Amino acid sequence: MTYTLDFTYAGPLTLDPKTPQDEKMQNLYCMLNTYISEVPCYRNFGLDKQYLSAPMNLAKTMLVAAIAEALNNFFPELRLDKVDFDFDGDFPDAMGCRIEVSDNNEES
């Protein structure tokens, strides 16, 4: 199964997701929106935020690497397939990111 997610999540955050797919989407959302050292007692969870202060071209590469490393560490059953970046002309220093991941344990 393939999941597409940007740094937003349309569903409600819940402690009891209705389906395994909802649970994975919610977990990915939490990982994408958490930086390393933000979670007490689980300081390694999240993305390395060094890309935030890098020039845009380098930041894109660093963000892809941070996402791939976090997926490998926390969701080894998921494979990063694609990363797309969106840029808003009104905010030249800001970029949006959409990722596509596949579940290696499920059939597509």
DSSP file (Angstrom, degrees, kcal/mol; ACC not computed):
  #  RESIDUE AA STRUCTURE BP1 BP2  ACC     N-H-->O    O-->H-N    N-H-->O    O-->H-N    TCO  KAPPA ALPHA  PHI   PSI    X-CA   Y-CA   Z-CA
    1    1 A M              0   0    0      0, 0.0   102,-2.5     0, 0.0     2,-0.4   0.000 360.0 360.0 360.0 142.6    0.0    0.0    0.0
    2    2 A T  E     -A  102   0A   0    100,-0.2     2,-0.4   106,-0.2   100,-0.2  -0.877 360.0-162.6-107.5 136.3    1.2    3.5   -0.8
    3    3 A Y  E     -A  101   0A   0     98,-3.2    98,-2.7    -2,-0.4     2,-0.5  -0.961   1.3-163.4-117.8 134.2    0.7    6.5    1.5
    4    4 A T  E     +A  100   0A   0     -2,-0.4     2,-0.3    96,-0.2    96,-0.2  -0.975  21.4 161.0-117.2 130.9    1.0   10.1    0.4
    5    5 A L  E     -A   99   0A   0     94,-2.6    94,-3.3    -2,-0.5     2,-0.2  -0.995  23.4-165.7-151.5 136.8    1.4   12.7    3.1
    6    6 A D  E     -A   98   0A   0      2,-0.6    92,-0.2    -2,-0.3    26,-0.1  -0.341  59.9 -74.5-102.8-162.7    2.6   16.3    3.5
    7    7 A F  S    S+     0   0    0     90,-0.6     2,-0.3    -2,-0.2    91,-0.1   0.320 114.9  72.5 -82.0  13.4    3.3   17.8    6.8
    8    8 A T        -     0   0    0     24,-0.0    -2,-0.6    25,-0.0     2,-0.4  -0.851  68.0-150.4-120.1 161.2   -0.4   18.1    7.5
    9    9 A Y        -     0   0    0     -2,-0.3     4,-0.1    -4,-0.1    -4,-0.1  -0.994   5.6-159.7-135.9 126.6   -2.8   15.3    8.4
   10   10 A A        +     0   0    0     -2,-0.4    -1,-0.1     2,-0.1     0, 0.0   0.751  69.8  76.8 -79.0 -24.0   -6.5   15.5    7.5
   11   11 A G  S    S-     0   0    0      1,-0.1     2,-0.2    11,-0.1    -2,-0.1  -0.337  90.2 -93.6 -86.2 167.1   -7.7   12.9   10.0
   12   12 A P        -     0   0    0      0, 0.0     2,-0.5     0, 0.0    -1,-0.1  -0.541  36.0-118.6 -77.0 144.1   -8.2   13.3   13.7
   13   13 A L        +     0   0    0     -2,-0.2     2,-0.3    -4,-0.1    -4,-0.0  -0.728  48.0 165.3 -81.0 127.2   -5.4   12.4   16.1
   14   14 A T        -     0   0    0     -2,-0.5    12,-0.0     1,-0.1    -3,-0.0  -0.966  49.5-133.9-143.6 155.0   -6.6    9.6   18.3
   15   15 A L  S    S+     0   0    0     -2,-0.3    -1,-0.1     1,-0.2    -2,-0.0   0.550 106.4  48.0 -83.5  -8.1   -5.2    7.0   20.6
   16   16 A D  S    S-     0   0    0      7,-0.0    -1,-0.2     0, 0.0     7,-0.0  -0.622  78.3-165.8-133.0  74.2   -7.5    4.4   19.0
   17   17 A P        -     0   0    0      0, 0.0     6,-0.1     0, 0.0    -4,-0.0  -0.294  19.7-135.4 -61.0 146.7   -7.2    4.6   15.2
   18   18 A K  S    S+     0   0    0      1,-0.1     3,-0.0     2,-0.0     0, 0.0   0.820  82.0  22.2 -75.8 -32.5   -9.9    2.7   13.3
   19   19 A T  S  > S-     0   0    0      1,-0.1     4,-1.9     0, 0.0     5,-0.1  -0.904  77.8-114.7-132.2 160.3   -7.7    1.0   10.7
   20   20 A P  H  > S+     0   0    0      0, 0.0     4,-2.2     0, 0.0     5,-0.2   0.849 118.5  55.9 -60.7 -32.9   -4.0    0.1   10.4
   21   21 A Q  H  > S+     0   0    0      2,-0.2     4,-2.4     1,-0.2     5,-0.2   0.909 105.9  49.8 -66.0 -41.9   -3.7    2.6    7.6
   22   22 A D  H  > S+     0   0    0      1,-0.2     4,-2.4     2,-0.2    -1,-0.2   0.895 110.0  52.0 -61.4 -39.7   -5.1    5.4    9.8
   23   23 A E  H  X S+     0   0    0     -4,-1.9     4,-2.5     2,-0.2    -2,-0.2   0.914 110.2  47.3 -64.0 -43.4   -2.5    4.4   12.4
   24   24 A K  H  X S+     0   0    0     -4,-2.2     4,-2.6     2,-0.2     5,-0.2   0.908 112.3  49.5 -66.2 -41.3    0.4    4.6   10.0
   25   25 A M  H  X S+     0   0    0     -4,-2.4     4,-2.4     2,-0.2    -2,-0.2   0.922 112.9  47.3 -62.8 -43.1   -0.7    7.9    8.6
   26   26 A Q  H  X S+     0   0    0     -4,-2.4     4,-2.3     2,-0.2    -2,-0.2   0.907 112.5  49.2 -64.5 -42.7   -1.1    9.4   12.1
   27   27 A N  H  X S+     0   0    0     -4,-2.5     4,-2.3     2,-0.2    -2,-0.2   0.898 111.3  49.3 -64.6 -41.1    2.4    8.0   13.1
   28   28 A L  H  X S+     0   0    0     -4,-2.6     4,-2.8     2,-0.2     5,-0.2   0.918 109.4  52.4 -63.5 -43.2    4.0    9.4    9.9
   29   29 A Y  H  X S+     0   0    0     -4,-2.4     4,-1.5     1,-0.2    -2,-0.2   0.929 110.1  48.5 -57.1 -46.3    2.4   12.8   10.6
   30   30 A C  H  < S+     0   0    0     -4,-2.3    -1,-0.2     1,-0.2    -2,-0.2   0.905 112.5  48.4 -62.5 -41.7    3.8   12.8   14.2
   31   31 A M  H >< S+     0   0    0     -4,-2.3     3,-1.3     1,-0.2    16,-0.4   0.922 110.9  50.0 -64.9 -43.8    7.2   11.9   12.9
   32   32 A L  H 3< S+     0   0    0     -4,-2.8    -1,-0.2     1,-0.3    -2,-0.2   0.769 114.3  45.2 -66.7 -25.1    7.3   14.6   10.2
   33   33 A N  T 3< S+     0   0    0     -4,-1.5     2,-0.4    -5,-0.2    -1,-0.3   0.176 100.4  80.9-106.3  16.9    6.2   17.2   12.7
   34   34 A T    <   -     0   0    0     -3,-1.3    13,-2.9    -4,-0.1     2,-0.3  -0.980  64.2-149.8-124.0 134.8    8.6   16.3   15.5
   35   35 A Y  B >   -c   47   0B   0     -2,-0.4     3,-2.0    11,-0.3     4,-0.3  -0.749  38.2 -85.4 -99.4 151.4   12.2   17.3   15.8
   36   36 A I  T 3  S+     0   0    0     11,-2.4     8,-0.2    -2,-0.3    13,-0.1  -0.273 115.3  22.8 -53.2 137.5   14.8   15.2   17.5
   37   37 A S  T 3  S+     0   0    0      6,-2.3    -1,-0.3     8,-0.3     6,-0.1   0.360  93.5 102.4  83.2   1.9   15.0   15.9   21.3
   38   38 A E    <   +     0   0    0     -3,-2.0    -2,-0.1     7,-0.4     5,-0.1   0.748  65.7  72.3 -82.0 -23.2   11.4   17.3   21.5
   39   39 A V  S >  S-     0   0    0      3,-0.3     3,-1.9     6,-0.3     6,-0.2  -0.823  84.0-130.2 -99.0 113.9    9.9   14.1   23.0
   40   40 A P  T 3  S+     0   0    0      0, 0.0    -2,-0.1     0, 0.0    -1,-0.0  -0.322  92.3  11.0 -59.3 142.0   10.8   13.5   26.6
   41   41 A C  T 3  S+     0   0    0      1,-0.1     3,-0.1    -4,-0.1    -2,-0.0   0.439 128.3  61.0  67.3   1.6   12.1   10.0   27.3
   42   42 A Y    X   +     0   0    0     -3,-1.9     3,-1.8     3,-0.1    -3,-0.3  -0.320  61.0 157.9-147.3  55.9   12.3    9.4   23.5
   43   43 A R  T 3   +     0   0    0      1,-0.3    -6,-2.3    -6,-0.1    -5,-0.2   0.648  67.5  59.8 -63.6 -20.5   14.8   12.0   22.5
   44   44 A N  T 3  S+     0   0    0     -8,-0.2    -1,-0.3    -7,-0.1     2,-0.2   0.558  80.3 108.0 -86.4  -7.2   15.8   10.3   19.2
   45   45 A F    <   +     0   0    0     -3,-1.8    -7,-0.4    -6,-0.2    -6,-0.3  -0.491  66.1  22.6 -75.3 137.0   12.3   10.3   17.7
   46   46 A G  S    S-     0   0    0     -2,-0.2     2,-0.3   -10,-0.1   -11,-0.3  -0.639  94.4 -36.2 114.0-166.3   11.6   12.7   14.8
   47   47 A L  B     -c   35   0B   0    -13,-2.9   -11,-2.4   -16,-0.4     2,-0.5  -0.703  50.4-114.8 -99.0 146.4   13.6   14.6   12.2
   48   48 A D    >   -     0   0    0     -2,-0.3     3,-0.5   -13,-0.2    18,-0.1  -0.698  27.4-156.1 -73.3 124.0   17.0   16.1   12.4
   49   49 A K  G >   +     0   0    0     -2,-0.5     3,-1.7     1,-0.2     4,-0.3   0.186  61.2 110.5 -96.0  17.8   16.3   19.8   12.0
   50   50 A Q  G >   +     0   0    0      1,-0.3     3,-0.9     2,-0.2    -1,-0.2   0.751  68.5  69.9 -62.6 -22.2   19.7   21.0   10.7
   51   51 A Y  G X  S+     0   0    0     -3,-0.5     3,-1.2     1,-0.2    -1,-0.3   0.704  78.9  80.4 -67.4 -18.9   18.1   21.6    7.3
   52   52 A L  G <  S+     0   0    0     -3,-1.7    -1,-0.2     1,-0.3    -2,-0.2   0.825  98.8  36.4 -60.8 -33.7   16.1   24.6    8.7
   53   53 A S  G <  S+     0   0    0     -3,-0.9    -1,-0.3    -4,-0.3    -2,-0.2   0.323  97.6 102.7-103.1   8.5   19.1   27.0    8.5
   54   54 A A  S <  S-     0   0    0     -3,-1.2    -3,-0.0    -4,-0.2     5,-0.0  -0.516  84.0 -89.5 -88.6 157.2   20.6   25.7    5.2
   55   55 A P     >  -     0   0    0      0, 0.0     4,-3.2     0, 0.0     3,-0.3  -0.299  48.9-102.6 -59.3 154.0   20.3   27.3    1.8
   56   56 A M  H  > S+     0   0    0      1,-0.2     4,-2.1     2,-0.2     5,-0.2   0.856 118.7  48.4 -53.1 -47.8   17.2   26.1   -0.1
   57   57 A N  H  > S+     0   0    0      1,-0.2     4,-1.2     2,-0.2    -1,-0.2   0.911 118.1  41.2 -63.0 -41.2   19.0   23.7   -2.5
   58   58 A L  H  > S+     0   0    0     -3,-0.3     4,-2.7     1,-0.2    -2,-0.2   0.869 110.3  58.9 -71.6 -37.2   21.0   22.1    0.4
   59   59 A A  H  X S+     0   0    0     -4,-3.2     4,-2.7     1,-0.2    -2,-0.2   0.880 102.3  54.0 -60.6 -38.9   17.9   22.1    2.7
   60   60 A K  H  X S+     0   0    0     -4,-2.1     4,-2.2    -5,-0.2    -1,-0.2   0.938 111.4  44.4 -61.3 -46.4   16.0   20.0    0.2
   61   61 A T  H  X S+     0   0    0     -4,-1.2     4,-2.1     1,-0.2    -2,-0.2   0.915 114.7  48.8 -64.0 -43.2   18.7   17.3    0.1
   62   62 A M  H  X S+     0   0    0     -4,-2.7     4,-2.4     1,-0.2    -2,-0.2   0.872 110.4  51.4 -65.7 -37.4   19.1   17.4    3.9
   63   63 A L  H  X S+     0   0    0     -4,-2.7     4,-2.6     2,-0.2     5,-0.2   0.914 109.3  49.5 -66.8 -42.8   15.3   17.1    4.5
   64   64 A V  H  X S+     0   0    0     -4,-2.2     4,-2.6     1,-0.2    -2,-0.2   0.922 112.9  48.0 -60.8 -43.2   15.1   14.1    2.2
   65   65 A A  H  X S+     0   0    0     -4,-2.1     4,-2.5     2,-0.2    -2,-0.2   0.900 111.2  50.4 -63.9 -40.9   18.0   12.5    4.1
   66   66 A A  H  X S+     0   0    0     -4,-2.4     4,-2.3     2,-0.2    -2,-0.2   0.904 112.6  46.6 -64.2 -41.7   16.3   13.3    7.5
   67   67 A I  H  X S+     0   0    0     -4,-2.6     4,-2.7     2,-0.2     5,-0.2   0.933 113.3  48.5 -65.9 -46.0   13.0   11.8    6.3
   68   68 A A  H  X S+     0   0    0     -4,-2.6     4,-2.2    -5,-0.2    -2,-0.2   0.910 113.3  47.5 -61.8 -42.4   14.7    8.6    5.0
   69   69 A E  H  X S+     0   0    0     -4,-2.5     4,-2.2     2,-0.2    -1,-0.2   0.914 112.4  48.7 -65.9 -42.5   16.8    8.2    8.1
   70   70 A A  H  X>S+     0   0    0     -4,-2.3     4,-2.8     2,-0.2     5,-0.5   0.908 111.6  49.7 -65.1 -41.2   13.8    8.7   10.4
   71   71 A L  H  X5S+     0   0    0     -4,-2.7     4,-2.2     1,-0.2     7,-0.3   0.925 111.5  49.3 -61.5 -43.2   11.7    6.2    8.4
   72   72 A N  H  <5S+     0   0    0     -4,-2.2    -2,-0.2    -5,-0.2    -1,-0.2   0.886 116.9  41.7 -62.8 -39.2   14.6    3.7    8.5
   73   73 A N  H  <5S+     0   0    0     -4,-2.2    -2,-0.2    -5,-0.1    -1,-0.2   0.892 131.0  20.0 -75.8 -41.2   14.9    4.1   12.3
   74   74 A F  H  <5S+     0   0    0     -4,-2.8    -3,-0.2     1,-0.2    -2,-0.2   0.683 134.0  29.0-109.3 -22.4   11.2    4.2   13.3
   75   75 A F    ><< +     0   0    0     -4,-2.2     3,-2.3    -5,-0.5    -1,-0.2  -0.508  60.1 163.4-137.4  67.1    9.2    2.6   10.5
   76   76 A P  T 3  S+     0   0    0      0, 0.0    -1,-0.1     0, 0.0    -4,-0.1   0.697  73.8  66.5 -63.6 -16.7   11.5    0.1    8.8
   77   77 A E  T 3  S+     0   0    0     -6,-0.1    27,-3.2    -3,-0.1    28,-0.4   0.623  92.1  77.4 -77.4 -10.8    8.5   -1.5    7.1
   78   78 A L  E <   -B  103   0A   0     -3,-2.3     2,-0.4    -7,-0.3    25,-0.2  -0.788  66.5-155.7-102.9 144.2    8.0    1.6    5.1
   79   79 A R  E     -B  102   0A   0     23,-2.7    23,-2.4    -2,-0.3     2,-0.6  -0.968  19.2-126.4-118.8 130.3   10.1    2.6    2.0
   80   80 A L  E     +B  101   0A   0     -2,-0.4    21,-0.2    21,-0.2     3,-0.1  -0.650  35.0 168.3 -76.0 118.4   10.4    6.2    0.9
   81   81 A D  E     +     0   0A   0     19,-3.0     2,-0.3    -2,-0.6    20,-0.2   0.813  57.3   3.0 -99.7 -38.9    9.4    6.3   -2.8
   82   82 A K  E     -B  100   0A   0     18,-1.7    18,-2.5     2,-0.0     2,-0.4  -0.999  47.2-164.2-155.3 144.2    9.1   10.0   -3.6
   83   83 A V  E     -B   99   0A   0     -2,-0.3     2,-0.4    16,-0.2    16,-0.2  -0.988  14.2-172.9-131.9 123.9    9.6   13.5   -2.2
   84   84 A D  E     -B   98   0A   0     14,-2.9    14,-2.7    -2,-0.4     2,-0.4  -0.918   9.4-150.6-115.6 143.2    8.1   16.5   -3.9
   85   85 A F  E     -B   97   0A   0     -2,-0.4     2,-0.4    12,-0.2    12,-0.2  -0.921   5.2-161.0-114.7 140.5    8.7   20.1   -3.0
   86   86 A D  E     -B   96   0A   0     10,-2.4    10,-3.4    -2,-0.4     2,-0.4  -0.948   4.6-161.6-118.0 139.3    6.2   23.0   -3.4
   87   87 A F  E     -B   95   0A   0     -2,-0.4     2,-0.5     8,-0.2     8,-0.2  -0.972   9.3-145.3-123.4 138.0    7.3   26.6   -3.4
   88   88 A D  E >   -B   91   0A   0      6,-0.7     3,-1.2     3,-0.6     6,-0.3  -0.885   8.7-146.1-101.8 124.7    5.0   29.6   -2.9
   89   89 A G  T 3  S+     0   0    0     -2,-0.5    -1,-0.1     1,-0.3     0, 0.0   0.779  99.8  57.2 -60.8 -27.3    5.9   32.7   -4.9
   90   90 A D  T 3  S+     0   0    0      1,-0.3    -1,-0.3     2,-0.1    -3,-0.0   0.740 114.5  37.9 -75.6 -22.6    4.6   34.9   -2.0
   91   91 A F  E X   + B   0  88A   0     -3,-1.2     3,-1.9     3,-0.1    -3,-0.6  -0.743  67.8 176.1-129.3  82.3    7.1   33.2    0.4
   92   92 A P  E 3  S+     0   0A   0      0, 0.0    -1,-0.1     0, 0.0    -2,-0.1   0.719  79.7  53.6 -65.1 -20.8   10.3   32.6   -1.4
   93   93 A D  E 3  S+     0   0A   0     -6,-0.0     2,-0.4     2,-0.0    -6,-0.0   0.348  98.4  79.1 -94.3   7.3   12.1   31.2    1.7
   94   94 A A  E <   -     0   0A   0     -3,-1.9    -6,-0.7    -6,-0.3     2,-0.4  -0.891  55.8-175.8-116.8 145.6    9.4   28.7    2.5
   95   95 A M  E     - B   0  87A   0     -2,-0.4     2,-0.3    -8,-0.2    -8,-0.2  -0.993  15.5-143.1-138.1 147.7    8.8   25.3    0.9
   96   96 A G  E     - B   0  86A   0    -10,-3.4   -10,-2.4    -2,-0.4     2,-0.4  -0.729  16.9-153.5-101.9 158.3    6.2   22.6    1.3
   97   97 A C  E     - B   0  85A   0     -2,-0.3   -90,-0.6   -12,-0.2     2,-0.4  -0.998  10.8-171.7-138.4 134.8    7.0   18.9    1.1
   98   98 A R  E     -AB   6  84A   0    -14,-2.7   -14,-2.9    -2,-0.4     2,-0.3  -0.995  12.2-163.5-125.6 130.4    4.9   15.9    0.1
   99   99 A I  E     -AB   5  83A   0    -94,-3.3   -94,-2.6    -2,-0.4     2,-0.4  -0.831   9.2-156.9-114.5 153.4    6.2   12.4    0.6
  100  100 A E  E     +AB   4  82A   0    -18,-2.5   -19,-3.0    -2,-0.3   -18,-1.7  -0.996  17.9 178.0-126.7 125.1    5.1    9.1   -0.8
  101  101 A V  E     -AB   3  80A   0    -98,-2.7   -98,-3.2    -2,-0.4     2,-0.4  -0.924  16.0-146.1-127.2 152.2    5.9    5.9    1.1
  102  102 A S  E     -AB   2  79A   0    -23,-2.4   -23,-2.7    -2,-0.3     2,-0.7  -0.908  17.2-126.6-116.9 146.2    5.2    2.2    0.4
  103  103 A D  E >   - B   0  78A   0   -102,-2.5     3,-0.9    -2,-0.4   -25,-0.2  -0.833  13.8-162.2 -92.1 116.9    4.5   -0.5    3.0
  104  104 A N  T 3  S+     0   0    0    -27,-3.2    -1,-0.1    -2,-0.7   -26,-0.1   0.679  87.6  57.8 -71.2 -18.0    6.8   -3.4    2.3
  105  105 A N  T 3  S+     0   0    0    -28,-0.4     2,-0.3  -104,-0.1    -1,-0.2   0.539 102.2  60.1 -91.7  -7.7    4.6   -5.7    4.4
  106  106 A E  S <  S-     0   0    0     -3,-0.9     2,-0.3  -105,-0.1    -3,-0.0  -0.854  83.8-115.3-119.0 155.0    1.4   -5.2    2.4
  107  107 A E              0   0    0     -2,-0.3    -2,-0.1     1,-0.1    -3,-0.0  -0.705 360.0 360.0 -86.4 141.7    0.6   -5.9   -1.2
  108  108 A S              0   0    0     -2,-0.3  -106,-0.2  -107,-0.1    -1,-0.1   0.468 360.0 360.0 -73.6 360.0   -0.2   -2.8   -3.3
